[in-house]
Amino acid sequence: MNLADMSIKEIRMAIEKLDEVPSDFLQCLQADKRAGVQALAKQVEAAKARQAKLQQLWTEMSTYERALYADGHQHVFGVDEVGRGPLAGPVVASAVCLPKDFYLPGLNDSKKVPVATREAFYEVIMRDAVAVGIGMVDARRIDAINILNATKEAMKAAIEDAGVPADVLLIDAVQLTGVSCKQIPIIGGDAKCVSIAAASIVAKVTRDRMMAEYAKQYPQYGFDKNAGYGTAEHLAAIAAYGPTPLHRMTFTGVKEQA
């Protein structure tokens, strides 16, 4: 490809058609003296650096999975939950088994992923995962058994819902009882392990969509914006209108209004 015979617009269009810009093409861009082409070269360099960083992060976050598959395990599940802290709504857990060759650069703890990206990642995970399970425990049950026990109950329900027997569970910080397979609790696992990160994404999107639906039933509380967390607006709504059946009556911020 002779860049000298191409306009800057044509070069930009050629770059946009490529999944990855080859190194020799980048070298040609860097050698071109036109300011517009130099700007394109810098954009390509930055994109390559971002991709290299994401690939390195993926390598680091898939360490557990690679080691477990190398040991002969077949179904390695990541397990995570969302919704421990909110004043309203269920705690939701997910169990996700990813294919051995799965690659989704940028996958991370759901709290670190923008909403639009999180939604896109959710679709990819649901489409390509070997198995996905969802478990949830509602506010009444949370009040009855406390949030930690409710979290564990939701996780076990998610593992069962997956429909595929797990060889190993990679779990964000929690150790489950009554589970026969190997467990590896990882503190901060949703930012250290791709399988747990995938479970985090699925649980987060699932719960956020539920809370958006609840917002239609209880519009005063802004569940579509606060997901049940104790924002100032949410606390003001509880004070003004009282708790709903979705609220956790044992939680500070709700129990005072009961």
N, C-alpha and C positions, 0 to 999 in steps of 0.2 A: 504494500500500500504506500503510495507516494503522497505524503501529506502536503507537499508543496503545490500539488495540483488541486487540492481540496480547499473549499472555503471553511471558515470556522464553524459555520452552521452545519455543513456536511460532516465535519469531524465530530461535532457534538452528537449528531444523529447516529453516526457510526458507533460511538461509545455507548449510547443508550441502548443499542441493539445487542450489546455484548453482555453475557452473564458475568464474565470476568475479563478484565482488560489484561492481555498478555504483557509480559515484561518488556518484550521487544517493541511493542506498540507504545508503551509508556515511555521508553527511551526515545522513541521518535518524537513524541509529544514534547519531552523535555528539551530536545535539541532544536525544536522549531523556535525561531526568534520572535514570532508574533505574540504580542501581549495576550491576546485572546486565547491562543493555544497554550501559553504558559499558565493561564488561569485554569484551563481545563486540566492540564497536567497536575496542578496542585489539588484539584478536586478529586482526581483519580488516586493520587497518593494518599489523601486523607481517607478516602473510602477503603483503600487497601489496608491502611493502618487500623481502621475500625474493624474490618473483617478479621484481621490477624488477632486483634485483641479479643474479639468474640470467640474465635476458634480456640485461643489459649484458655479462655474462661471455661469453655465447654470441656476441654481436656481435663481441667482441674476439677470441674463439677461432676464428671463422669467416672472419677477414680474408683469409687465404691462399686459401681455397676460393672466396670471392666474386670475388676478383680474377682467379683462374684461369678461372672459368666466364665471366666478363665478356670474357676474351680468346679465348673460343671453345673452350676445352678441354671435353671431354665426360666423361672418366673420370679423376677425380682420386682417387688412393688415398692413404690414410694407412697407414704401415707402422711397426710397433713390435714389440718382443720383451719377454719376461719370462724370468727364469731364468739370468741371467749369473752371479749370485753364489752360488747354492746349491752344496752339496757333493754333491748327488745329484739325479738326474732330468735330463730333457732341457732344452735351451733351446728355447723355443717362440716363433714369430713369427706375426704376423697381418697381412694386407693387407686393408683395408676401403675400399670405394667407397660413399659415402653419396649418397642422392638430393639434388638441388639444394635441395629444399624441406624437407629433414630438420630436425627441431627436437626436441631432447631436453635440456631444461634440467637443469643439474646434471651433465651429462657432463663428465668431467675425467679426469686421470691416475688409473689404476686404484688406485694406492696411496692416493689421497685420497678414495676412494669407499667407504662402508661395504659389508660383504660382501653384505647383503641387497639393497641398491641396485644393487651391481655385477651380481648375478645377474639382477635385473629388467632392467637396461640391456642385458645380454648378449642376453636374449630379444628385446628390441625391435630391437636392431641386426641380429641374425640374421634376423629377420622382414622388416625394411624395407630393408636395404642392397641396393644394386644388385648388389654382389658381395662375397664374403668368401673369403679364402684362408688356409689354415693351413700352416705349415711347421715342422718340428722336427728337431733333431739330438740324438742320444743321447749318453750319457756317454762311450762308447768313442770316438766320433768327436770329441767335444770334447777328449779326451785326446790324440788323434792330431794335430789341427790347431790347437789352442788356442781359447779361448772367443771371441775377437774374430772369427776366421775362421768359427767355427761359427755365430756370430750372423748374419753376413752370408749364410752358406749357408742358414740357416733362413729369412731374409727373402726371398731369391731363390726358395726353394721355395714360400713363401706367395704371392708375386706370381704365380708360375706356376699355383698351385692355384686362384687366384681365377677363372680361366677367361675373364676379360674383359681385353683388352689395355689397359694403362694409358697415358694421355696424359702424366700427371705423377705422380711419387711424392713425397709429403711424408714424410720419414723422420726418425725421432728420432736425430739426431746423426751418423748413419752415411752414408757415400758408398759405393755399390755399383759394382763393375766388371762388365762384361759385360751391362749393362742399357742398352737403346737409347733409352728415353724420357727426358724431362727429369726431373732429380732436384733436390729442394730439401731439403738437410739442415737441420734445425732443432734446435739445442741445447735440451734440456728441452721438446721438441716435444709430449710427451703432456700438458703443462699449458698449451700455447700454441695448440693446433690441434685442432679437434674430430675431424677424420679420424684423426689419430694417437691421440687419446684413445680413440676407438672401437676402434682396433686394439689398444690397450693393454688395454682391457676384455676383448675377445675372447680375446687371448692369455693373460691372467691367469686367466680363468675356465676356459679349456681346460686350462691346466697344473695349476691347483689340483684340478680334477676327476680328472686323471690321477694326481696324487700321492695323492689320497684312495683311489683304486683300488689303487695300489701299497702303501698302508698295510695293506690286507687281506692282501697277500702277505708283507709284512715288518712285522708289527705292532710289533716292538720299537723301531723307529726313529721312530715318531710322525710319519710323512710327512703324515698328514691334518691335523696341527697346525702343523708347521714348514715344509711344502712343500719339504723338502730343505735348508733353510738351516741354518747351523751354530749352532743353539741349544745351550745347555749340556747339555740332555737328549739331543740328537742326538749330540753329541760323546762323551758318556758311553756311549751305545749302540754307537757305532763302536768305542770302546775295549774294550767288554765283548764284543761279538759279531763284530767285524771288519767290513770293508766288504762291501756287496752288489754284484751286477753293475750296480746303478743308480748307484753312487758314482763320482765323478770322481777317478781315482787320482792325478792330477797336482795336485790341490788341497790346500792346507795344511789339516790337520785330518783328511785321509784318507790321504795318502801316508805319514804317519808310522806308520800302522797296517798298511800293506801287508806 
